[in-house]
């Protein structure tokens, strides 16, 4: 149990954040959030929207209420405050399930009726891995706040043979190098560049699990979830952005959902990462562009840090075009 959970809170603070006598196994639609106002202006905090969300710790806790956040880091801070933790204890969040379900990861959007489950740090482990093949078989994502973790393990791959490594594990160190704070694509590149036919060490932190959650590890994405591609159950979502204020938007259209899913698949294929927020941003950028060159220039302006290969950009443009034409 993390140190933060051992600390005692005074009753006045606890009652302001936690909901008494609610079951630990929350579900979608519990505690429908109040929506005040028609939009989300940028900070200062006094001007932030009064959207209220319900949250629990995934391994079990009372229910907390959080509000007034405009990005993922602020969201984690609000959850940590509700449960007397430090934000760095939180690895990632899932929507409407306490399970480590990679199809339900909190990304760039939260449905206004979604229930947020926070997965916090559990056991640490260090593993020696022999890289027998060029590809390790891992898909990496990150939580938007400095923690990269494993989203998928390819069946029959090098990593699939290392049974102590599981989907949801946060990668903390590779060969003694601390990678906390690195983005998913940087971690994926680092793993790819490790020399073949040599061993390397990897330190991981797994999410804390309740007793009923202890089950065989999942490869991630093995079966299609009923919520695949859907974010939230309400008609509107809170869109969290890495730059700029959050906004309340309509639920993604069928075109947007299909395009984002296809672009996310391309990110995994080309770069070994999955990131629905990044995919949604790329779809947004390409929505009104007329040709690949125009799209590539706009992409460089919006996401120049990624240095996407030309072939990838061309395929993304094709995927957006297919979605517009209804060819999916």
Helices and strands as residue ranges (DSSP letters): G 3-6, H 11-17, E 18-19, G 45-47, E 53-57, E 63-66, H 72-82, G 87-89, E 90-95, G 102-104, E 109-111, E 115-130, E 138-142, E 148-153, G 159-161, E 170-174, E 177-178, H 184-192, E 199-207, G 211-213, E 236-239, E 247-250, H 254-271, H 276-286, H 292-303, G 304-306, H 310-324
